[in-house]
Amino acid sequence: MDILSFLLLITWSQWGGGPRHTGSLPVLGDRFAGKLHQSVVDPHVPIKRGEAGGALLVHYQTPLSDGNEVFMEAIGGTYTTFQTWNTQTWGIRKFVWNGLELQEQWTSVSDWVPPPFAAGGPRFEPVFHAALTENFVYMPAGGGEVLEVNRDTGAVARRLGAFAGNVYDRTFVVSPITIDDAGNLYYNTLQLNLNDPWRTAHQGAFLVKITPAGVASRVEYSTLVTDLPQFCANEFSGVPQPWPPSPDAQAPTIACGAPRSGINVAPAVGPDGTIYTVSRAHFNLRWGHLVAVNPDLTLKWRTSLRNRFNDGCNVLLPANGTPGGCRAGATTGVDPTDNQPGSGGVNDNSTSSPVVAPDGTIYYGSYTRYNYSQGHMMRFSATGQFLQSYPFGWDVTPAIWEHDGTFSLITKENRYEGSQPRIPGNEAGYFITQLSPELTVQWRFQSTNFTGERPVGYEWCVNAPAVDRRGVVFVNSEDGHLYAIDQGGTLRERIFLEKVLGAAYTPLSIGADGRIYTQNAGILFAVGQTTEPRKQRAVRH
């Protein structure tokens, strides 16, 4: 292992901690002695909550950390409604620990804006997400570009990623920035027709690479994904339920649209330099691909997320012809919304991103509606074969804990409340679940904070858990608490942050000294020991 790779092990530098998005750090997470710091990073939360009935439909950046320095998204500007969310400003704020005080040092503002809110597009405010190297912070910028910011001063050193043909006000960075072990940057861009961005053809979708020397190259998604049909099966709309309308019914089709990345999908990079990303048809989330790309941006392989599940009618749903079930006579296992085997959807309101496991397999949390909108966690081999799935995957990038010569996957499992009957064993409830590499359950921890407001508990809104070297899992909940869960699924401790229903759409991170960094209600929190932090020694896996 080279020096840079080892340093990345003890730095939470990007989405999922590092280029493989494993959500882990080889240190001991702190006990929750107290909240060491809190500061507002999004002052518009009261307005955003008000227009969404108390929820907060925003995706926030992971708090990044390196030694005694912490870097967090900072939102400014003005805000009136989600329909004009681009009147805000986004940037990075640097903090430095001085004893037990986390002090603000500088704020650097970008000219990035998210893709526009419009019919057919994302309803959750997309994520602005920077990444960290030894000397610089790289943050998304306007026109599909990236700003290289000096870590010491906050000054912009270079503007990177300009391409001929980019139309500045129509080209958007639509993913977190990923940095591989060699210091190369990867991110996704999308060029839109601003008159009707999500219902008319996009004007270019690219995976971009920038070398440490600042040399930019890109590959168009239409070059990587060449097997989309012109028209894609959709769902039975305007047809009385239960679905499917008959055992041999065929779902209507709509125009697919050209391929592009899912909004908020952070590319992952394996140890050999292979880049993993996720695409979808512009007009249809049901037609997605996991794509492996060589370091020179040529296609290595791609594999469809389409028709991968056989757990719909009569399996995860009640028996055909009974309340909550499919229509009598429906084929066992099909997705009743299109009468085909279930497909892993790429939902633009999600932040699910690929994770590269120690054995080279790849995990991706996809969306499926028919199983109570719980989605599916999908596992693929290093050469692109679909291996297994688990019936929850919605808006989560799972963490990986390495132990005993193997590893485990940690994810949330929200069995959402609703009026539809469920089969025994799949009743509504909210869990943190640890899975084997083959996606069998090792343990679950259930939210038991039952109230009149939430009679079956509160949702785990965290979209990327964190795990320390002992396997202690750190997650935040809709109930306003930060939780630490021991192996076996027992509560270690929890600490109250701030209660905002639906507000924890954020990853969290572990610092090299064991402190925990998270966000709730647009507030950055640091949690840990209330004495001087112990010095930790990172361990090689």
C-alpha positions as CSV (number, residue, x, y, z in Angstrom):
1,M,0.0,0.0,0.0
2,D,1.4,3.4,-1.0
3,I,1.6,6.4,1.4
4,L,-1.4,8.2,-0.2
5,S,-3.6,5.1,0.1
6,F,-2.6,4.7,3.8
7,L,-3.3,8.3,4.5
8,L,-6.7,8.0,3.0
9,L,-7.5,5.3,5.5
10,I,-7.4,7.8,8.3
11,T,-9.0,10.8,6.5
12,W,-12.7,11.1,5.8
13,S,-12.1,12.8,2.4
14,Q,-15.3,12.4,0.4
15,W,-18.6,10.6,0.1
16,G,-18.5,7.3,1.9
17,G,-15.1,8.2,3.5
18,G,-12.9,7.2,0.6
19,P,-12.9,6.3,-3.1
20,R,-14.6,2.9,-2.5
21,H,-17.3,4.5,-0.3
22,T,-17.0,1.9,2.5
23,G,-18.1,4.3,5.2
24,S,-15.4,3.1,7.6
25,L,-12.3,4.3,9.4
26,P,-9.8,2.1,11.2
27,V,-10.0,4.0,14.5
28,L,-12.2,3.8,17.6
29,G,-15.3,6.0,17.6
30,D,-15.7,8.2,20.7
31,R,-18.2,7.8,23.4
32,F,-21.0,10.4,23.4
33,A,-19.9,12.4,26.4
34,G,-21.4,15.6,24.9
35,K,-22.0,17.8,21.9
36,L,-18.6,19.5,21.4
37,H,-19.8,21.8,18.6
38,Q,-22.8,22.9,16.7
39,S,-23.2,25.6,14.0
40,V,-25.7,26.4,11.4
41,V,-24.8,25.4,7.8
42,D,-28.2,25.9,6.3
43,P,-30.0,29.0,7.6
44,H,-33.0,28.4,5.3
45,V,-34.3,25.3,7.1
46,P,-37.3,27.0,8.7
47,I,-38.7,28.0,5.3
48,K,-37.9,24.6,3.8
49,R,-39.6,22.8,6.6
50,G,-42.6,25.0,6.3
51,E,-43.3,24.4,2.7
52,A,-42.8,20.6,3.1
53,G,-45.2,20.1,6.0
54,G,-42.4,19.9,8.6
55,A,-40.1,17.6,6.6
56,L,-36.7,18.7,5.3
57,L,-36.3,17.4,1.7
58,V,-32.6,18.3,1.3
59,H,-29.5,16.1,0.9
60,Y,-26.4,17.5,2.7
61,Q,-22.7,16.9,2.4
62,T,-20.7,14.6,4.5
63,P,-18.6,16.5,7.1
64,L,-15.0,15.9,5.8
65,S,-12.1,15.7,8.3
66,D,-8.4,15.4,8.3
67,G,-6.5,15.6,11.6
68,N,-7.7,18.7,13.5
69,E,-9.4,20.2,10.4
70,V,-13.1,19.8,9.5
71,F,-14.7,21.0,6.2
72,M,-18.5,21.3,5.8
73,E,-20.9,22.6,3.2
74,A,-22.2,26.1,3.9
75,I,-25.4,27.4,2.3
76,G,-26.2,31.1,1.9
77,G,-28.1,33.4,-0.4
78,T,-31.8,33.7,-0.3
79,Y,-34.6,31.1,-0.4
80,T,-38.3,31.4,-1.1
81,T,-39.4,28.1,-2.5
82,F,-38.0,24.8,-3.7
83,Q,-39.2,25.8,-7.2
84,T,-36.4,28.4,-7.2
85,W,-33.8,26.7,-5.0
86,N,-31.0,28.0,-7.2
87,T,-31.2,31.5,-5.6
88,Q,-29.2,30.0,-2.7
89,T,-25.4,29.9,-2.7
90,W,-23.2,26.9,-1.7
91,G,-19.6,26.7,-0.5
92,I,-17.2,25.1,1.9
93,R,-16.5,26.3,5.5
94,K,-13.3,25.2,7.2
95,F,-13.1,24.6,11.0
96,V,-10.0,23.9,13.1
97,W,-10.0,22.3,16.6
98,N,-8.3,24.5,19.2
99,G,-8.4,22.3,22.3
100,L,-12.1,21.4,22.7
101,E,-13.3,24.3,20.6
102,L,-14.0,23.9,16.9
103,Q,-13.3,27.3,15.4
104,E,-14.4,28.6,12.0
105,Q,-11.4,29.6,9.8
106,W,-12.7,30.5,6.4
107,T,-15.7,30.1,4.0
108,S,-15.2,29.8,0.2
109,V,-18.3,30.3,-1.9
110,S,-18.8,28.5,-5.2
111,D,-20.9,29.5,-8.2
112,W,-22.4,26.0,-8.4
113,V,-26.2,25.6,-8.5
114,P,-28.2,22.4,-8.6
115,P,-30.1,21.4,-11.7
116,P,-33.5,23.2,-11.8
117,F,-36.6,22.1,-10.1
118,A,-39.3,21.2,-12.7
119,A,-41.9,18.6,-13.5
120,G,-40.3,15.2,-13.8
121,G,-37.1,16.1,-11.9
122,P,-35.9,15.6,-8.4
123,R,-38.0,16.9,-5.6
124,F,-35.3,16.6,-2.9
125,E,-32.7,19.4,-3.1
126,P,-29.7,17.8,-4.8
127,V,-26.4,17.4,-2.9
128,F,-23.4,19.8,-3.2
129,H,-20.5,17.7,-2.2
130,A,-16.8,18.5,-2.1
131,A,-13.7,16.2,-1.7
132,L,-10.4,16.6,0.2
133,T,-6.8,16.1,-0.6
134,E,-3.6,16.9,1.4
135,N,-3.4,20.4,0.0
136,F,-6.8,21.3,-1.5
137,V,-10.5,21.1,-1.3
138,Y,-12.3,20.4,-4.6
139,M,-15.8,21.7,-4.8
140,P,-18.4,21.7,-7.6
141,A,-18.7,24.8,-9.6
142,G,-21.0,26.2,-12.3
143,G,-20.8,25.1,-15.9
144,G,-19.9,21.5,-15.0
145,E,-16.6,22.6,-13.6
146,V,-14.7,22.2,-10.3
147,L,-12.9,24.8,-8.1
148,E,-9.6,23.8,-6.5
149,V,-9.4,25.6,-3.1
150,N,-6.3,26.1,-1.0
151,R,-6.9,24.3,2.3
152,D,-4.9,26.9,4.3
153,T,-6.4,30.1,3.0
154,G,-9.7,29.2,1.3
155,A,-8.5,31.0,-1.9
156,V,-9.4,29.5,-5.3
157,A,-6.2,28.1,-6.9
158,R,-7.6,26.8,-10.2
159,R,-10.8,26.4,-12.1
160,L,-10.9,22.9,-13.7
161,G,-12.9,20.9,-16.1
162,A,-13.8,23.4,-18.8
163,F,-14.8,21.8,-22.2
164,A,-15.7,23.3,-25.5
165,G,-19.4,23.1,-26.1
166,N,-20.4,23.4,-22.4
167,V,-23.1,26.0,-22.1
168,Y,-22.4,27.5,-18.7
169,D,-26.0,28.1,-17.5
170,R,-27.2,24.7,-18.7
171,T,-24.4,22.4,-17.6
172,F,-24.5,21.1,-14.0
173,V,-22.3,19.1,-11.7
174,V,-24.8,16.5,-10.5
175,S,-22.8,14.3,-8.2
176,P,-20.3,14.4,-5.3
177,I,-16.7,14.5,-6.4
178,T,-14.7,11.3,-5.9
179,I,-10.9,11.3,-5.6
180,D,-9.0,8.0,-6.2
181,D,-5.8,6.8,-4.6
182,A,-3.7,8.5,-7.3
183,G,-5.4,11.9,-6.8
184,N,-7.6,11.8,-9.9
185,L,-11.0,13.5,-9.6
186,Y,-14.3,11.9,-11.0
187,Y,-17.7,13.4,-11.2
188,N,-20.9,13.5,-13.3
189,T,-22.3,16.4,-15.4
190,L,-25.6,16.9,-17.2
191,Q,-26.5,19.5,-19.7
192,L,-30.3,20.3,-19.8
193,N,-32.8,22.1,-21.9
194,L,-33.9,24.7,-19.3
195,N,-37.3,25.3,-20.9
196,D,-38.4,21.8,-19.8
197,P,-35.3,20.0,-18.4
198,W,-36.7,16.7,-17.3
199,R,-39.3,16.0,-20.0
200,T,-37.3,17.0,-23.1
201,A,-34.1,15.4,-24.3
202,H,-30.9,16.3,-22.3
203,Q,-28.1,17.8,-24.3
204,G,-25.2,15.8,-23.0
205,A,-24.3,13.6,-20.0
206,F,-20.7,12.9,-19.1
207,L,-18.4,11.2,-16.6
208,V,-15.5,13.6,-16.1
209,K,-11.9,12.8,-15.0
210,I,-9.4,15.4,-13.9
211,T,-5.8,14.4,-13.2
212,P,-3.7,16.0,-10.4
213,A,-2.0,18.1,-13.1
214,G,-5.4,19.5,-14.0
215,V,-5.9,17.7,-17.3
216,A,-9.6,17.1,-17.9
217,S,-11.2,14.4,-20.0
218,R,-14.7,13.0,-20.3
219,V,-16.8,10.2,-21.7
220,E,-20.5,10.5,-22.7
221,Y,-22.9,8.2,-21.1
222,S,-24.4,7.4,-24.5
223,T,-21.0,5.9,-25.4
224,L,-21.0,3.7,-22.3
225,V,-24.6,2.6,-22.4
226,T,-25.7,1.7,-26.0
227,D,-28.4,-0.8,-25.4
228,L,-31.4,1.4,-24.3
229,P,-34.4,0.9,-26.5
230,Q,-36.2,3.9,-28.0
231,F,-39.3,3.1,-25.9
232,C,-39.3,1.7,-22.4
233,A,-42.0,-0.2,-20.5
234,N,-43.4,2.0,-17.8
235,E,-46.3,1.2,-15.3
236,F,-50.0,0.7,-15.6
237,S,-51.3,4.2,-15.2
238,G,-55.0,5.0,-15.3
239,V,-55.9,1.3,-14.8
240,P,-58.0,0.3,-11.8
241,Q,-56.0,-1.6,-9.2
242,P,-55.1,-4.3,-8.2
243,W,-52.4,-4.7,-10.8
244,P,-51.5,-6.3,-13.1
245,P,-54.8,-5.8,-15.0
246,S,-54.6,-9.5,-16.2
247,P,-52.0,-12.3,-16.0
248,D,-50.8,-11.5,-19.6
249,A,-51.2,-7.7,-19.5
250,Q,-48.4,-5.6,-21.1
251,A,-47.5,-2.3,-19.5
252,P,-47.6,0.8,-21.7
253,T,-44.3,2.2,-23.0
254,I,-42.9,5.7,-22.9
255,A,-39.9,7.3,-24.6
256,C,-36.7,6.2,-22.7
257,G,-34.6,9.2,-23.3
258,A,-30.8,9.0,-23.6
259,P,-28.7,7.6,-20.7
260,R,-27.3,9.8,-18.0
261,S,-26.1,9.3,-14.5
262,G,-28.6,9.3,-11.6
263,I,-28.7,12.6,-9.8
264,N,-26.4,12.5,-6.7
265,V,-24.6,9.2,-7.7
266,A,-21.0,9.5,-6.6
267,P,-18.6,7.4,-8.8
268,A,-16.7,4.8,-6.8
269,V,-13.1,3.7,-7.7
270,G,-11.7,0.3,-7.0
271,P,-8.1,-0.5,-6.0
272,D,-7.2,-1.3,-9.6
273,G,-8.5,2.1,-10.8
274,T,-11.8,0.9,-12.2
275,I,-14.5,3.5,-12.0
276,Y,-18.0,2.4,-11.1
277,T,-21.0,4.6,-11.8
278,V,-24.8,4.2,-12.3
279,S,-26.8,5.3,-15.3
280,R,-30.5,5.6,-16.0
281,A,-32.7,6.5,-19.0
282,H,-33.5,10.2,-18.8
283,F,-37.2,9.8,-18.7
284,N,-37.5,6.4,-17.0
285,L,-35.9,5.4,-13.7
286,R,-36.7,1.7,-14.3
287,W,-34.1,1.4,-17.0
288,G,-30.7,1.6,-15.2
289,H,-27.2,0.2,-15.5
290,L,-24.2,-0.4,-13.3
291,V,-21.2,0.7,-15.5
292,A,-17.5,-0.2,-15.0
293,V,-15.1,2.2,-16.7
294,N,-11.4,1.8,-17.3
295,P,-9.0,4.6,-16.0
296,D,-8.7,5.8,-19.6
297,L,-12.6,6.2,-19.6
298,T,-13.2,3.4,-22.0
299,L,-16.0,0.9,-21.2
300,K,-14.9,-2.1,-19.1
301,W,-18.4,-3.6,-18.8
302,R,-21.9,-2.7,-18.1
303,T,-24.8,-4.7,-16.6
304,S,-28.5,-3.9,-16.6
305,L,-30.5,-3.4,-13.4
306,R,-33.6,-4.4,-15.3
307,N,-35.7,-7.5,-14.5
308,R,-33.5,-8.8,-11.7
309,F,-36.1,-9.6,-8.9
310,N,-38.7,-12.3,-8.6
311,D,-40.2,-11.3,-5.2
312,G,-43.3,-9.3,-6.1
313,C,-46.8,-10.9,-6.3
314,N,-47.3,-13.7,-3.8
315,V,-43.8,-13.3,-2.3
316,L,-43.3,-9.9,-0.6
317,L,-46.9,-9.0,-1.3
318,P,-50.0,-10.7,0.2
319,A,-51.5,-13.6,-1.7
320,N,-53.1,-12.8,-5.0
321,G,-56.7,-11.8,-4.8
322,T,-56.5,-10.8,-1.1
323,P,-56.3,-7.2,0.3
324,G,-53.0,-5.6,-0.6
325,G,-52.1,-8.4,-3.0
326,C,-51.9,-8.6,-6.8
327,R,-54.9,-9.4,-9.0
328,A,-56.1,-13.0,-8.8
329,G,-54.2,-15.1,-11.3
330,A,-51.1,-12.9,-11.5
331,T,-47.8,-14.6,-12.1
332,T,-45.9,-15.2,-8.8
333,G,-42.9,-12.9,-8.3
334,V,-43.7,-10.2,-10.9
335,D,-43.7,-6.5,-10.2
336,P,-47.4,-5.7,-10.4
337,T,-46.8,-2.2,-11.7
338,D,-45.5,-3.5,-15.1
339,N,-46.1,-7.3,-14.9
340,Q,-42.4,-8.1,-15.3
341,P,-39.7,-9.3,-13.0
342,G,-38.7,-6.4,-10.7
343,S,-36.1,-3.8,-11.8
344,G,-33.6,-1.8,-9.8
345,G,-34.7,1.8,-10.3
346,V,-32.3,4.8,-10.2
347,N,-34.3,7.5,-8.4
348,D,-33.1,11.1,-8.7
349,N,-34.4,11.7,-5.1
350,S,-31.8,9.2,-3.9
351,T,-28.1,9.5,-3.0
352,S,-27.4,5.8,-3.4
353,S,-23.9,5.3,-4.8
354,P,-21.8,2.2,-5.6
355,V,-19.7,0.6,-2.9
356,V,-16.6,-1.5,-3.8
357,A,-16.2,-4.4,-1.2
358,P,-12.8,-5.9,-0.2
359,D,-13.5,-9.0,-2.4
360,G,-14.1,-6.8,-5.5
361,T,-17.9,-7.1,-5.5
362,I,-20.0,-4.1,-5.9
363,Y,-23.2,-3.1,-4.0
364,Y,-25.8,-0.6,-5.1
365,G,-29.0,0.5,-3.4
366,S,-31.8,0.7,-6.0
367,Y,-35.4,1.8,-5.8
368,T,-38.4,-0.4,-6.2
369,R,-41.9,0.8,-5.6
370,Y,-43.9,-2.5,-5.4
371,N,-42.3,-3.6,-2.2
372,Y,-43.7,-0.6,-0.3
373,S,-41.1,1.7,-1.8
374,Q,-38.3,-0.1,0.1
375,G,-36.1,-0.7,-2.9
376,H,-33.4,-3.5,-3.2
377,M,-29.8,-3.7,-2.3
378,M,-28.1,-5.3,-5.3
379,R,-24.8,-7.2,-5.3
380,F,-22.7,-7.7,-8.4
381,S,-19.5,-9.6,-9.1
382,A,-16.3,-7.8,-10.1
383,T,-17.0,-8.7,-13.7
384,G,-20.6,-7.5,-13.7
385,Q,-22.7,-10.6,-12.9
386,F,-25.8,-9.9,-10.8
387,L,-25.5,-12.1,-7.7
388,Q,-28.1,-11.4,-5.0
389,S,-30.4,-8.8,-3.6
390,Y,-31.9,-7.8,-0.3
391,P,-35.4,-6.1,-0.2
392,F,-34.3,-2.7,1.1
393,G,-32.1,-0.3,-0.9
394,W,-33.8,3.1,-1.0
395,D,-31.5,6.1,-0.7
396,V,-28.6,4.4,1.1
397,T,-24.9,3.8,0.5
398,P,-24.1,1.0,2.9
399,A,-21.0,0.9,5.1
400,I,-18.6,-2.0,5.2
401,W,-17.0,-3.4,8.4
402,E,-13.9,-5.7,7.7
403,H,-13.4,-8.4,10.4
404,D,-12.1,-11.9,10.8
405,G,-10.9,-12.2,7.2
406,T,-14.3,-11.2,5.8
407,F,-16.7,-8.2,6.0
408,S,-20.2,-7.2,6.8
409,L,-22.5,-4.7,5.2
410,I,-24.4,-2.2,7.4
411,T,-27.5,-0.5,6.0
412,K,-30.8,1.0,7.0
413,E,-34.0,-1.0,6.5
414,N,-37.1,1.2,6.7
415,R,-40.4,-0.7,6.4
416,Y,-42.6,2.3,5.8
417,E,-46.0,2.7,7.4
418,G,-49.0,2.6,5.1
419,S,-52.5,1.4,4.6
420,Q,-51.6,-1.7,2.6
421,P,-51.6,-5.1,4.4
422,R,-48.2,-6.8,4.7
423,I,-47.1,-10.4,4.9
424,P,-46.0,-11.8,8.3
425,G,-42.4,-10.9,9.0
426,N,-42.5,-7.8,6.9
427,E,-44.5,-5.6,9.2
428,A,-43.9,-1.9,9.4
429,G,-40.9,-0.9,11.4
430,Y,-37.5,0.8,11.2
431,F,-34.2,-1.1,11.5
432,I,-30.4,-0.8,11.1
433,T,-29.5,-4.2,9.6
434,Q,-26.1,-5.9,9.2
435,L,-25.8,-8.3,6.3
436,S,-23.2,-10.9,5.3
437,P,-21.4,-10.4,1.9
438,E,-24.2,-12.6,0.4
439,L,-26.9,-10.3,1.9
440,T,-28.2,-12.6,4.6
441,V,-29.2,-11.0,7.9
442,Q,-26.6,-11.1,10.7
443,W,-28.5,-8.8,13.1
444,R,-31.0,-6.0,13.2
445,F,-31.5,-3.0,15.6
446,Q,-35.0,-1.7,15.7
447,S,-36.1,1.9,16.4
448,T,-38.2,1.5,19.5
449,N,-38.7,5.2,20.2
450,F,-42.5,4.7,19.9
451,T,-44.7,7.8,20.3
452,G,-48.2,8.8,19.4
453,E,-46.6,10.7,16.5
454,R,-44.7,7.6,15.4
455,P,-46.4,4.4,16.8
456,V,-44.0,2.0,15.1
457,G,-40.9,4.1,15.6
458,Y,-38.9,6.7,13.7
459,E,-37.4,6.4,10.3
460,W,-33.6,6.0,9.9
461,C,-33.1,8.8,7.4
462,V,-29.3,8.5,7.4
463,N,-28.2,7.8,3.8
464,A,-24.7,6.6,4.6
465,P,-23.9,5.0,8.0
466,A,-20.4,5.0,9.5
467,V,-18.6,2.1,11.2
468,D,-15.4,2.1,13.3
469,R,-12.7,-0.6,13.5
470,R,-14.6,-2.5,16.3
471,G,-17.8,-2.6,14.2
472,V,-19.6,0.1,16.2
473,V,-22.2,1.5,13.9
474,F,-23.0,5.3,13.9
475,V,-26.3,6.5,12.5
476,N,-28.7,9.4,12.9
477,S,-32.5,9.1,13.1
478,E,-35.6,11.1,12.4
479,D,-36.2,11.2,16.1
480,G,-33.3,13.7,16.4
481,H,-30.8,11.4,18.1
482,L,-27.3,10.2,17.0
483,Y,-27.0,6.4,17.8
484,A,-24.0,4.1,18.4
485,I,-24.9,0.5,17.9
486,D,-22.6,-2.4,19.1
487,Q,-22.1,-5.6,17.1
488,G,-24.9,-8.0,17.7
489,G,-27.4,-5.1,17.4
490,T,-27.5,-3.7,20.9
491,L,-27.6,-0.1,21.7
492,R,-24.3,1.3,23.0
493,E,-25.6,4.9,23.5
494,R,-27.4,7.8,21.9
495,I,-27.4,11.5,22.2
496,F,-30.1,14.0,21.2
497,L,-29.2,16.5,18.5
498,E,-32.3,18.2,17.0
499,K,-35.7,16.8,16.1
500,V,-36.8,17.5,12.6
501,L,-38.9,14.9,10.9
502,G,-37.3,13.7,7.7
503,A,-34.3,15.9,8.4
504,A,-31.4,13.5,8.6
505,Y,-30.8,13.0,4.8
506,T,-27.1,13.2,5.4
507,P,-24.1,11.0,5.7
508,L,-22.0,11.1,8.9
509,S,-18.3,10.6,9.4
510,I,-15.7,9.6,12.0
511,G,-12.6,11.7,12.6
512,A,-9.1,10.3,12.9
513,D,-9.4,11.1,16.7
514,G,-12.7,9.3,17.0
515,R,-15.0,12.3,17.1
516,I,-18.3,11.9,15.2
517,Y,-19.5,14.5,12.8
518,T,-23.1,14.7,11.6
519,Q,-25.8,17.1,10.6
520,N,-29.5,17.5,11.5
521,A,-31.8,20.4,10.8
522,G,-29.1,22.2,8.8
523,I,-26.8,22.2,11.8
524,L,-23.3,20.7,11.9
525,F,-22.7,18.7,15.1
526,A,-19.4,17.3,16.6
527,V,-19.9,14.7,19.3
528,G,-17.4,13.0,21.4
529,Q,-15.3,13.1,24.6
530,T,-15.4,16.3,26.6
531,T,-11.7,16.0,27.4
532,E,-8.7,16.4,25.2
533,P,-9.0,13.6,22.5
534,R,-6.8,10.6,22.8
535,K,-4.2,9.9,20.1
536,Q,-5.2,7.0,18.0
537,R,-3.1,4.8,15.8
538,A,-4.8,3.8,12.5
539,V,-4.5,0.1,11.6
540,R,-3.9,-1.3,8.2
541,H,-6.7,-3.7,7.0
